[in-house]
Amino acid sequence: MRASRIAVITALIACNLLFSNVFSQSWPTKPVRIVIPYAPGGSADLLARLASDKLTRKFGQQFITENRAGAGGAIGSELVARSAPDGYNLVLSGIGSHVVAPAATPLTYDPVRDFTHIALLGGFPTVLLVHPGSPLRTLREFVAEARSKPGGIAFGTPGHGTHAHLIGVLFAQKSGANLTPVPYKGGGPALADLAGNQLPAAFVTLGPSAPMIRAGKVRSLGLTTVKRLPEFPDLPTFAEGGYADMQAITWFGISGPAGMPRPLAVRLNQEIRAVLLEPDVRERLRPEGVEPNDLDVDAFTAFVRSEIERWGPLAKGTQ
């Protein structure tokens, strides 16, 4: 009897694996929706639409992007989490929707358990900027000024609870600098006030600030990359200034509902990683400071878990 039950279970597992493999090879047979849980425009749209255009060509079936903004990315993410795990409803996951939002307020989805995390699209580094007329030219000088100056130094952010805000808070904790966040409605207004000398410093993503850095309208003191970027050889990193643990990216990835067939997730992961290495994609993302990655499905899932562990408590503490 026991041997018979084992044989039946083994046969069922084999049938399930066979079905999953066959399904993944025939998928997709209809359009695939990628939900962007943010408003149109910005870094999220850039990555999602690049991926959707390339995947449409690769699979010969439409990959359609759809913006479902609200609650820091939670509304669109929950929509996909509750969808059938057949690969036809995907979400642009990211640090906002899967780390900050769940830490800030109780949600109806678990950022790991309720999703199949498929592939990392990339991440945008954050930069610490000051006005070009500022006497502060290094991180060391910035920290010394923030420690000694009455009231410290205020820094602009793209908004309360954004990743750039959290990076600024983390740097204050690591350096002992007296820093006060000033939330704006986006990185653009913060950059405008910084360039106009109405703000002493700002933590913003590199992409939107790159033209102003090149034009000399703002000065960079630190970049949250592992090493200097080829496109920005003059931008020093936080690691060079003695803060190696300040490496961070505002990342986005592709995820689906929990329970997606593993062969399908693996196939999508491989295709997305191949897309990110195509010359025209690299050409488009390089000025944004986005570097290619080599994370498979398991490594990306582990990455999401590690980001939750790293930023979750900080996000909760800033509410």
C-alpha positions in Angstrom: 0.0 0.0 0.0 2.8 2.4 1.0 4.8 1.7 -2.2 1.6 2.2 -4.2 0.9 5.6 -2.7 4.5 6.7 -3.3 4.2 5.6 -6.9 1.0 7.6 -7.3 2.5 10.7 -5.7 5.6 10.4 -7.9 3.5 10.1 -11.0 1.4 13.1 -10.1 4.6 15.2 -9.5 6.0 14.1 -12.8 2.7 14.9 -14.6 2.6 18.4 -13.0 6.2 19.1 -14.0 5.4 17.9 -17.5 2.4 20.2 -17.7 4.3 23.1 -16.3 7.1 22.7 -18.9 4.6 22.3 -21.8 2.6 25.3 -20.6 5.7 27.5 -20.2 6.8 26.7 -23.8 3.4 27.5 -25.3 2.9 30.6 -23.2 1.8 33.3 -24.1 -1.2 32.7 -26.3 -2.8 36.0 -25.5 -1.7 39.5 -24.5 0.2 39.8 -21.2 -0.5 42.7 -18.8 2.2 44.4 -16.9 0.7 46.6 -14.2 2.7 49.7 -13.2 1.5 50.6 -9.7 2.5 54.3 -10.1 1.4 57.3 -12.1 2.5 57.6 -15.7 6.0 59.1 -16.3 9.2 58.7 -14.4 11.7 55.9 -13.9 9.1 53.1 -13.3 7.5 53.8 -16.7 10.9 53.9 -18.4 11.9 50.4 -17.3 8.4 48.8 -17.7 7.9 50.1 -21.2 11.4 49.1 -22.3 10.8 45.6 -21.1 7.3 45.4 -22.5 8.4 46.5 -26.0 11.3 44.0 -26.1 9.2 41.1 -24.7 6.5 41.8 -27.3 9.0 41.3 -30.0 10.6 38.2 -28.4 7.4 36.3 -27.7 5.3 37.5 -30.7 2.5 38.4 -28.3 1.6 41.8 -26.9 2.9 42.8 -23.5 0.7 45.7 -22.4 1.6 48.2 -19.7 -1.2 49.6 -17.5 -0.8 52.2 -14.8 -2.7 51.5 -11.6 -1.4 54.1 -9.2 -2.2 54.6 -5.5 -1.1 53.9 -1.9 2.6 53.9 -2.7 2.2 51.1 -5.3 0.0 48.9 -3.1 -3.2 49.2 -5.2 -1.7 47.8 -8.4 0.4 45.3 -6.6 -2.6 43.9 -4.7 -4.5 43.6 -8.0 -1.8 41.3 -9.4 -1.3 39.4 -6.2 -5.0 38.4 -6.4 -4.8 37.4 -10.1 -4.6 33.9 -11.5 -0.9 32.6 -11.5 -1.0 31.9 -15.2 1.6 34.5 -16.3 -0.9 36.9 -17.9 -0.9 39.4 -15.1 2.5 40.8 -14.0 3.5 43.8 -11.9 6.4 46.2 -11.9 7.5 45.4 -8.4 9.9 47.7 -6.6 11.2 49.1 -3.3 8.2 51.4 -3.0 5.5 48.7 -3.4 7.3 45.8 -1.8 9.4 47.3 0.9 8.3 50.8 1.9 4.5 50.5 1.6 4.2 47.2 3.5 6.4 48.6 6.3 4.6 51.9 6.5 1.1 50.5 6.8 -0.6 47.1 7.2 -1.5 45.8 3.7 -3.7 42.9 2.5 -0.7 41.3 0.7 2.6 39.9 1.8 5.4 41.2 -0.4 7.2 37.8 -0.6 4.6 35.1 0.1 1.9 36.5 -2.3 4.2 36.9 -5.3 6.5 35.0 -7.7 9.5 37.4 -8.0 10.7 36.8 -11.5 13.5 39.2 -12.6 15.3 42.4 -11.5 15.1 45.1 -14.2 17.6 47.4 -12.6 17.9 50.2 -10.2 18.6 53.9 -10.1 21.4 55.1 -7.8 20.9 58.1 -5.5 23.2 61.0 -5.3 23.9 63.6 -2.6 24.0 67.1 -4.1 24.8 70.6 -2.9 24.7 74.0 -4.7 27.8 74.6 -6.8 28.6 77.7 -4.8 28.8 75.7 -1.5 32.2 75.5 0.2 31.5 71.8 0.9 33.3 69.7 -1.7 33.6 66.3 0.0 31.5 64.0 2.2 33.9 64.6 5.0 33.4 68.3 4.9 29.6 67.9 4.6 29.5 65.6 7.6 31.7 68.0 9.7 29.5 70.9 8.8 26.3 69.0 9.6 27.7 68.0 13.0 28.9 71.4 14.0 26.4 73.8 12.5 23.5 74.8 14.8 20.5 73.1 13.4 22.5 71.0 11.1 21.8 70.8 7.3 18.4 70.4 5.6 18.2 68.1 2.6 15.5 68.0 0.0 13.9 64.7 -1.0 11.4 63.6 -3.7 8.9 63.0 -1.0 8.3 61.7 2.5 9.0 57.9 2.7 10.6 57.7 -0.7 13.8 55.7 -1.1 15.9 58.8 -1.4 14.4 60.1 1.8 15.4 56.8 3.6 18.9 56.9 2.1 19.3 60.4 3.6 18.1 59.2 7.0 20.4 56.2 6.8 23.4 58.4 6.0 22.5 60.6 9.0 22.5 57.6 11.2 25.8 56.2 9.8 27.7 59.4 9.8 26.3 61.1 12.9 25.4 64.1 10.9 22.6 66.4 12.0 20.4 66.3 8.8 16.7 67.3 8.5 14.7 66.0 5.5 12.5 68.4 3.5 10.0 66.5 1.4 9.0 67.8 -2.0 6.4 66.6 -4.5 9.0 64.9 -6.6 12.7 65.2 -7.3 12.3 68.0 -9.9 11.1 70.7 -7.4 13.8 69.7 -5.0 16.5 70.1 -7.7 15.0 73.4 -8.8 15.3 74.8 -5.2 18.8 73.4 -4.9 20.0 75.0 -8.1 18.3 78.3 -7.1 20.3 78.2 -3.8 17.0 77.9 -1.8 18.1 74.5 -0.4 21.5 73.5 0.9 21.5 69.9 -0.1 19.3 67.1 -1.7 19.2 63.3 -2.0 17.7 62.4 -5.4 18.1 59.7 -8.0 20.9 60.2 -10.5 18.8 60.2 -13.7 16.9 63.4 -13.3 19.8 65.3 -11.8 22.4 64.2 -14.4 21.8 67.1 -16.8 22.1 69.6 -14.0 25.3 67.9 -12.7 26.9 68.1 -16.2 25.8 71.7 -16.6 27.4 72.6 -13.3 24.1 73.7 -11.7 24.6 71.3 -8.8 27.6 69.5 -7.3 27.7 65.8 -6.4 29.3 64.7 -3.1 28.4 61.0 -3.1 26.8 58.4 -5.3 25.3 55.1 -3.9 26.9 52.8 -6.4 29.6 50.2 -5.6 32.1 52.0 -7.8 32.2 55.0 -10.1 30.1 54.7 -13.2 31.7 54.8 -16.6 29.2 57.5 -17.8 30.0 59.6 -14.7 33.7 59.2 -14.0 33.9 62.4 -12.0 31.2 61.5 -9.5 32.7 60.1 -6.2 30.9 57.3 -4.4 29.9 57.1 -0.7 32.4 54.2 -0.4 35.2 56.5 -1.4 34.2 58.9 1.3 34.4 56.1 3.9 30.7 54.9 3.8 30.8 51.6 2.0 27.5 50.5 3.6 25.7 53.3 1.7 25.4 51.2 -1.5 21.8 51.3 -2.6 19.6 51.5 -5.7 15.9 52.4 -6.2 15.1 49.1 -7.9 12.3 47.8 -10.0 11.6 44.2 -11.2 8.9 42.0 -12.7 6.8 39.8 -10.4 3.6 37.8 -10.7 1.2 36.2 -8.4 2.3 33.4 -6.1 2.1 29.9 -7.6 3.3 30.7 -11.1 4.8 27.6 -12.8 8.5 27.7 -12.1 9.5 26.8 -15.7 7.6 29.9 -16.8 9.2 32.1 -14.2 12.7 30.8 -15.2 12.0 31.3 -18.9 10.8 34.9 -18.3 13.8 35.6 -16.1 16.2 34.4 -18.8 14.5 36.5 -21.5 14.4 39.6 -19.4 18.1 39.3 -18.5 18.9 38.9 -22.2 16.9 42.0 -23.0 18.8 44.1 -20.5 22.0 43.2 -22.2 20.9 44.3 -25.7 23.0 47.3 -27.0 20.1 49.7 -27.5 18.7 49.0 -24.0 22.1 49.5 -22.5 22.5 52.7 -24.5 19.1 54.0 -23.1 19.8 53.0 -19.5 23.4 53.9 -19.1 22.8 57.7 -18.8 20.4 56.8 -15.9 23.2 55.0 -14.1 21.4 51.6 -14.4 23.8 48.8 -14.4 23.0 45.2 -15.7 22.5 42.4 -13.2 22.7 38.6 -13.3 20.1 37.5 -10.8 18.1 34.3 -11.5 14.7 33.7 -10.0 16.0 32.5 -6.6 18.6 35.2 -6.4 16.1 37.9 -7.1 13.7 36.6 -4.5 16.5 36.5 -2.0 17.3 40.1 -3.0 13.7 41.2 -2.3 13.9 39.6 1.1 17.2 41.3 1.9 15.8 44.7 0.9 12.8 44.2 3.2 15.2 43.4 6.1 17.4 46.4 5.3 14.9 49.1 4.6 11.7 47.9 6.3 12.5 49.0 9.8 13.8 52.4 8.6 10.6 53.0 6.6 8.5 52.1 9.6 10.5 54.4 11.8 10.0 57.4 9.5 6.2 57.2 9.6 
